[in-house]
């Protein structure tokens, strides 16, 4: 292991604009103990995120303040809540949930168990406010896509899905600078210097020169791009078998919205800058697609995981539940927390108020009043997720042990 000087670490951090969580919805999976471990040692290890201290951004509320609380099918969120209970046990805020989670496990499946009454008796709602004290923010959607692929490169299957490169370094800056807690940098060695890892354009241009395994090949560059944005997905191979992919790591480059770029160029109207709008533009401009995608320097690497009917695994380490899981900024909302979300359906003013669980993160999910709603798997879920960019409010539900001081 080569030693990296503190000044070099700070330089890389400033160069890459590293953020606490990776670009896209999927979970970060590396928390190296040393300053500069080889990246192949990281995938598969759960990330440990320290929940933020409770602050004045959580304001006491009443159940009557939650729009549609009495109308929501709270029982539909109960299985997801039990999954959160299973995962929070090993986290710093786990002791605060032990009593309530023990009660939930005892009540589960028993006649007369009323989830709504259980939450009302054992938790208290708190309105989450943004830094400027506003109570509304943006709610987007994501999903698990289905792609077509092949184990080998062949006619029609030329887009590589890459595993984590052998030369990708993940550097924990807090081991050198404690004030940079939760800051991580991805990079590579060039001689005896650490430099930013290759951008999307450079990765694609280098092709087979990137050291690492190509997991498989898919038939559509646009669908591969959105797989990277979503962070997980399924691929149906030519022999009919199904492969499941999850986020493994990221090149450390900042995420740039190609939808925003198209709007700024005047090639899409703001209301059309959805996943569907971008896909339509790509179909109409195939020769310009690569240059557009390369405007976003971020690149996501995947790992293959066992196939199942459960949802993809989120940052909390449990399967996501369709329409009952959300991605949050874990610096503001502790993972595993029940959250009541009050928003509207995609491109609509129809209310969508429901109890969900904070079980995932994403690089674009920043701020306290910000959520990414998981719609589930497949085309219909993608149609909903791609159009969703709504205003919403959120309340966190907490046991007395975790009440804000």
C-alpha positions as CSV (number, residue, x, y, z in Angstrom):
1,X,0.0,0.0,0.0
2,X,1.5,3.3,-1.0
3,X,1.3,6.2,1.3
4,X,-0.5,9.3,0.0
5,X,0.3,12.7,1.5
6,X,-2.4,14.7,3.1
7,X,-2.0,17.5,0.7
8,X,-2.5,15.2,-2.2
9,X,-5.8,13.9,-0.7
10,X,-7.1,17.4,-0.2
11,X,-6.2,18.3,-3.8
12,X,-8.0,15.3,-5.1
13,X,-11.1,16.1,-3.1
14,X,-11.2,19.7,-4.4
15,X,-10.6,18.4,-8.0
16,X,-13.4,15.8,-8.0
17,X,-16.0,17.6,-5.9
18,X,-16.6,14.4,-4.0
19,X,-19.9,14.0,-2.2
20,X,-21.0,11.9,0.7
21,X,-23.0,9.4,-1.4
22,X,-22.5,8.2,-4.9
23,X,-24.2,9.6,-8.0
24,X,-27.5,7.9,-8.6
25,X,-30.0,6.2,-6.3
26,X,-28.1,3.1,-5.3
27,X,-26.2,2.4,-2.1
28,X,-22.6,3.2,-1.6
29,X,-20.9,0.0,-0.6
30,X,-17.4,1.0,0.4
31,X,-16.2,2.2,3.8
32,X,-12.5,1.4,3.8
33,X,-10.7,1.3,7.1
34,X,-7.4,2.5,5.6
35,X,-6.7,5.6,3.7
36,X,-6.1,3.9,0.4
37,X,-7.4,0.3,0.0
38,X,-7.6,-1.4,-3.3
39,X,-11.2,-1.0,-4.5
40,X,-11.8,-4.7,-5.2
41,X,-11.7,-5.2,-1.4
42,X,-14.7,-2.9,-1.1
43,X,-17.7,-4.2,-3.0
44,X,-20.1,-6.2,-0.9
45,X,-19.3,-4.5,2.4
46,X,-22.2,-2.5,3.8
47,X,-21.7,1.2,4.2
48,X,-21.9,2.7,7.7
49,X,-23.5,6.1,7.7
50,X,-23.6,7.9,11.0
51,X,-27.1,9.5,11.4
52,X,-27.0,13.3,11.8
53,X,-27.7,14.8,15.2
54,X,-31.3,15.8,15.6
55,X,-31.8,19.5,15.2
56,X,-34.4,22.2,14.9
57,X,-35.1,21.0,11.4
58,X,-37.5,18.5,13.1
59,X,-40.5,20.3,14.4
60,X,-43.1,18.6,16.6
61,X,-46.4,17.9,14.9
62,X,-49.8,16.2,15.4
63,X,-51.1,13.3,13.5
64,X,-53.9,15.5,12.3
65,X,-51.2,17.6,10.6
66,X,-50.4,14.8,8.2
67,X,-52.6,15.1,5.0
68,X,-54.5,11.9,4.4
69,X,-52.9,10.0,7.3
70,X,-56.3,8.5,8.2
71,X,-56.9,7.5,4.6
72,X,-53.6,5.8,3.8
73,X,-53.3,2.0,3.7
74,X,-50.7,2.1,6.5
75,X,-50.8,-1.7,6.6
76,X,-49.1,-1.7,3.1
77,X,-46.1,-0.1,4.7
78,X,-45.9,-2.6,7.6
79,X,-43.6,-5.2,5.9
80,X,-41.2,-2.4,4.8
81,X,-41.1,-1.1,8.4
82,X,-40.2,-4.6,9.7
83,X,-37.4,-4.7,7.2
84,X,-36.1,-1.3,8.5
85,X,-36.2,-2.6,12.0
86,X,-34.1,-5.5,11.0
87,X,-31.5,-3.2,9.5
88,X,-31.3,-0.4,12.0
89,X,-30.2,-2.7,14.8
90,X,-26.6,-2.4,13.9
91,X,-26.6,1.3,13.3
92,X,-25.7,4.1,15.7
93,X,-29.4,5.0,16.2
94,X,-30.4,1.3,16.6
95,X,-30.7,1.4,20.4
96,X,-33.3,4.1,20.0
97,X,-35.5,1.9,17.9
98,X,-35.0,-1.3,19.9
99,X,-38.1,-1.0,22.1
100,X,-40.5,-0.1,19.2
101,X,-39.1,-2.7,16.9
102,X,-39.4,-5.4,19.5
103,X,-43.0,-4.4,20.0
104,X,-43.6,-4.5,16.2
105,X,-42.1,-8.0,15.9
106,X,-44.3,-9.2,18.7
107,X,-47.4,-7.7,17.2
108,X,-46.7,-8.8,13.7
109,X,-49.3,-11.3,12.4
110,X,-51.4,-11.3,15.6
111,X,-55.2,-10.9,15.3
112,X,-56.2,-7.3,15.9
113,X,-52.9,-5.8,15.1
114,X,-53.7,-2.4,13.6
115,X,-50.5,-0.8,12.1
116,X,-52.0,2.7,12.1
117,X,-52.8,2.5,15.8
118,X,-49.4,0.9,16.5
119,X,-47.6,3.9,14.9
120,X,-49.8,6.4,16.7
121,X,-49.2,4.8,20.1
122,X,-45.5,4.3,19.7
123,X,-44.2,7.1,17.5
124,X,-44.6,10.8,17.2
125,X,-44.5,12.8,13.9
126,X,-42.1,15.7,13.3
127,X,-42.3,18.0,10.3
128,X,-39.0,18.2,8.5
129,X,-37.9,21.7,7.5
130,X,-35.2,22.8,5.1
131,X,-32.3,24.9,6.0
132,X,-34.3,28.0,5.1
133,X,-37.1,26.9,7.4
134,X,-39.4,26.0,4.4
135,X,-41.5,22.9,4.7
136,X,-41.7,21.9,1.0
137,X,-39.2,20.4,-1.4
138,X,-38.8,18.3,-4.5
139,X,-40.0,14.7,-4.9
140,X,-38.8,12.7,-7.8
141,X,-39.2,9.0,-8.7
142,X,-37.0,6.1,-9.6
143,X,-37.5,2.4,-10.5
144,X,-35.8,-0.8,-11.5
145,X,-35.5,-1.1,-15.3
146,X,-35.5,-4.2,-17.5
147,X,-32.8,-4.3,-20.2
148,X,-31.9,-6.9,-22.9
149,X,-28.4,-8.2,-22.9
150,X,-25.8,-10.9,-23.7
151,X,-22.9,-12.5,-21.9
152,X,-20.7,-11.9,-25.0
153,X,-20.4,-8.9,-27.4
154,X,-22.3,-9.7,-30.6
155,X,-24.4,-8.0,-33.2
156,X,-26.9,-5.8,-31.5
157,X,-25.3,-6.2,-28.1
158,X,-22.3,-3.8,-28.0
159,X,-22.8,-1.7,-24.9
160,X,-20.6,-3.0,-22.1
161,X,-21.8,-3.1,-18.5
162,X,-18.6,-2.7,-16.4
163,X,-17.7,-4.1,-13.0
164,X,-15.5,-2.1,-10.7
165,X,-12.1,-1.5,-12.4
166,X,-9.0,-2.9,-10.7
167,X,-7.3,0.4,-10.6
168,X,-10.1,2.4,-9.0
169,X,-9.0,3.7,-5.5
170,X,-11.5,4.8,-2.8
171,X,-9.9,7.2,-0.3
172,X,-11.4,8.0,3.0
173,X,-10.3,11.5,3.7
174,X,-11.5,11.5,7.3
175,X,-8.5,9.3,8.2
176,X,-6.3,12.2,7.4
177,X,-8.7,15.1,7.9
178,X,-11.3,14.4,10.7
179,X,-13.2,17.5,9.7
180,X,-13.9,15.9,6.3
181,X,-15.9,13.1,7.9
182,X,-17.9,11.1,5.4
183,X,-15.9,12.5,2.5
184,X,-14.6,10.0,0.1
185,X,-12.6,10.4,-3.1
186,X,-12.3,8.0,-6.1
187,X,-9.1,8.2,-8.0
188,X,-6.3,6.2,-9.6
189,X,-2.5,6.2,-9.4
190,X,-0.5,7.8,-12.1
191,X,3.1,7.1,-11.1
192,X,3.3,8.1,-7.5
193,X,0.4,10.6,-7.7
194,X,-3.3,10.2,-7.1
195,X,-5.3,11.7,-9.9
196,X,-9.1,11.8,-10.6
197,X,-10.4,8.7,-12.1
198,X,-11.3,8.6,-15.8
199,X,-14.5,10.5,-16.8
200,X,-17.3,8.8,-18.7
201,X,-15.9,9.9,-22.1
202,X,-12.4,8.7,-21.2
203,X,-13.8,5.3,-19.9
204,X,-15.7,4.7,-23.1
205,X,-12.7,5.9,-25.3
206,X,-10.3,3.5,-23.4
207,X,-12.6,0.5,-23.8
208,X,-10.7,-2.7,-23.0
209,X,-7.8,-0.7,-21.6
210,X,-9.8,-0.2,-18.5
211,X,-8.6,-3.0,-16.2
212,X,-11.5,-5.0,-14.8
213,X,-14.4,-7.3,-15.8
214,X,-17.1,-6.6,-18.3
215,X,-20.2,-8.2,-16.7
216,X,-22.2,-8.3,-19.9
217,X,-23.4,-6.3,-23.0
218,X,-26.7,-4.6,-23.5
219,X,-28.4,-3.5,-26.7
220,X,-29.1,0.2,-26.0
221,X,-26.8,3.0,-24.9
222,X,-29.7,5.1,-23.6
223,X,-31.2,2.3,-21.5
224,X,-27.7,1.6,-20.1
225,X,-27.4,5.3,-19.2
226,X,-30.7,5.2,-17.3
227,X,-29.6,1.9,-15.6
228,X,-26.7,3.9,-14.2
229,X,-29.0,6.7,-13.1
230,X,-31.4,4.3,-11.4
231,X,-28.5,2.3,-9.9
232,X,-30.0,-1.2,-10.2
233,X,-31.9,-3.2,-12.7
234,X,-32.5,-6.6,-14.4
235,X,-31.2,-7.8,-17.7
236,X,-32.9,-10.5,-19.8
237,X,-30.2,-12.5,-21.6
238,X,-30.5,-14.0,-25.1
239,X,-31.0,-17.5,-23.6
240,X,-34.0,-16.2,-21.6
241,X,-32.3,-16.2,-18.2
242,X,-32.4,-13.1,-16.0
243,X,-29.5,-11.3,-14.4
244,X,-29.8,-8.8,-11.6
245,X,-27.3,-5.8,-11.3
246,X,-26.7,-3.5,-8.3
247,X,-24.6,-0.5,-7.9
248,X,-21.0,-1.4,-6.9
249,X,-19.1,1.9,-7.2
250,X,-18.7,5.1,-9.1
251,X,-15.8,7.0,-10.8
252,X,-16.0,9.9,-8.4
253,X,-16.8,12.5,-11.1
254,X,-19.7,14.9,-10.5
255,X,-23.2,14.1,-11.9
256,X,-24.5,16.5,-14.6
257,X,-28.1,16.3,-15.7
258,X,-28.4,15.8,-19.4
259,X,-32.0,16.8,-19.3
260,X,-31.0,20.2,-18.0
261,X,-28.4,20.5,-20.7
262,X,-31.0,19.8,-23.4
263,X,-33.2,22.5,-21.9
264,X,-30.4,25.0,-21.7
265,X,-29.6,24.3,-25.4
266,X,-33.2,24.8,-26.3
267,X,-33.7,21.3,-27.6
268,X,-36.2,20.3,-25.0
269,X,-38.9,22.3,-23.2
270,X,-38.6,22.2,-19.4
271,X,-41.8,20.2,-19.1
272,X,-40.5,17.6,-21.5
273,X,-37.1,17.1,-19.7
274,X,-38.3,13.8,-18.3
275,X,-36.8,10.3,-18.9
276,X,-39.3,9.8,-21.7
277,X,-38.4,13.2,-23.3
278,X,-34.7,12.4,-23.2
279,X,-35.3,8.9,-24.7
280,X,-37.4,10.5,-27.5
281,X,-34.6,13.0,-28.2
282,X,-32.0,10.2,-28.3
283,X,-34.1,8.2,-30.8
284,X,-34.3,11.2,-33.1
285,X,-30.6,12.1,-32.7
286,X,-28.6,8.9,-32.7
287,X,-25.4,10.4,-34.1
288,X,-25.4,13.0,-31.3
289,X,-26.1,10.7,-28.4
290,X,-22.6,9.9,-27.3
291,X,-21.6,13.6,-27.1
292,X,-24.7,14.3,-25.0
293,X,-24.1,11.4,-22.6
294,X,-20.5,12.4,-22.2
295,X,-21.5,15.8,-20.9
296,X,-22.2,13.9,-17.7
297,X,-18.7,12.8,-16.6
298,X,-20.1,10.5,-13.9
299,X,-20.0,6.7,-14.5
300,X,-21.4,3.9,-12.4
301,X,-20.0,0.4,-12.1
302,X,-22.1,-2.6,-11.2
303,X,-22.0,-6.0,-9.6
304,X,-24.1,-9.0,-10.3
305,X,-26.3,-10.2,-7.4
306,X,-28.6,-13.2,-7.0
307,X,-31.9,-12.9,-8.8
308,X,-35.1,-12.9,-6.8
309,X,-38.6,-11.4,-6.8
310,X,-37.7,-8.9,-4.0
311,X,-37.0,-5.3,-4.8
312,X,-33.4,-4.2,-5.3
313,X,-31.3,-3.7,-2.2
314,X,-31.1,-0.1,-1.1
315,X,-28.5,1.8,1.0
316,X,-30.0,0.5,4.2
317,X,-29.2,-3.1,3.1
318,X,-32.7,-4.3,2.7
319,X,-34.9,-4.9,-0.4
320,X,-36.9,-1.8,-1.4
321,X,-40.6,-2.1,-1.4
322,X,-42.5,-0.7,-4.4
323,X,-44.3,2.5,-3.6
324,X,-43.3,2.3,0.1
325,X,-39.6,3.0,0.0
326,X,-37.8,6.3,-0.7
327,X,-34.3,7.6,-1.1
328,X,-33.3,10.5,1.2
329,X,-30.2,12.5,2.1
330,X,-28.9,10.5,5.1
331,X,-27.2,13.6,6.5
332,X,-30.7,15.0,7.2
333,X,-33.0,12.0,7.5
334,X,-31.6,8.8,9.2
335,X,-31.9,5.7,7.1
336,X,-34.5,3.3,8.4
337,X,-36.8,6.0,9.6
338,X,-40.6,5.9,8.8
339,X,-41.5,9.0,6.8
340,X,-44.9,10.3,5.9
341,X,-44.8,11.8,2.4
342,X,-47.4,14.3,1.2
343,X,-47.1,15.0,-2.6
344,X,-49.0,14.6,-5.8
345,X,-48.9,11.9,-8.5
346,X,-46.6,12.5,-11.6
347,X,-47.6,15.4,-13.8
348,X,-50.8,15.8,-11.7
349,X,-52.4,17.6,-8.9
350,X,-53.9,14.4,-7.5
351,X,-52.8,14.0,-3.9
352,X,-50.4,11.1,-3.1
353,X,-50.1,10.9,0.7
354,X,-48.6,7.8,2.2
355,X,-46.3,6.3,4.8
356,X,-42.9,5.2,3.4
357,X,-39.6,4.1,4.7
358,X,-36.2,5.9,4.2
359,X,-34.2,3.0,2.9
360,X,-32.0,4.3,0.1
361,X,-29.8,7.3,-0.9
362,X,-28.7,8.9,-4.1
363,X,-26.2,11.4,-5.3
364,X,-28.9,13.8,-6.6
365,X,-30.8,13.5,-3.3
366,X,-29.6,16.4,-1.3
367,X,-31.3,18.4,1.5
368,X,-33.8,17.6,4.3
369,X,-37.0,18.1,2.3
370,X,-36.1,15.9,-0.6
371,X,-37.2,12.4,-1.5
372,X,-36.9,10.0,-4.4
373,X,-39.9,7.7,-4.5
374,X,-39.3,4.1,-5.6
375,X,-42.0,3.0,-8.0
376,X,-41.0,-0.7,-8.4
377,X,-39.9,-2.8,-11.4
378,X,-40.6,-2.6,-15.1
379,X,-42.1,-0.4,-17.8
380,X,-45.1,0.9,-15.9
381,X,-43.0,1.8,-12.9
382,X,-40.6,3.5,-15.3
383,X,-43.4,5.5,-16.9
384,X,-44.4,6.9,-13.5
385,X,-40.8,7.5,-12.2
386,X,-39.7,9.2,-15.4
387,X,-42.5,11.9,-15.2
388,X,-42.3,12.5,-11.5
389,X,-41.0,15.9,-10.3
390,X,-43.4,17.1,-7.8
391,X,-43.5,19.4,-4.8
392,X,-44.0,17.7,-1.4
393,X,-43.7,17.8,2.4
394,X,-42.3,15.2,4.7
395,X,-42.7,14.2,8.3
396,X,-40.4,11.8,10.2
397,X,-41.9,9.4,12.8
398,X,-39.7,8.8,15.8
399,X,-39.9,6.9,19.1
400,X,-39.6,8.9,22.3
401,X,-36.0,7.6,22.7
402,X,-35.0,9.6,19.6
403,X,-37.1,12.7,20.2
404,X,-35.2,15.9,19.2
405,X,-33.6,17.6,22.1
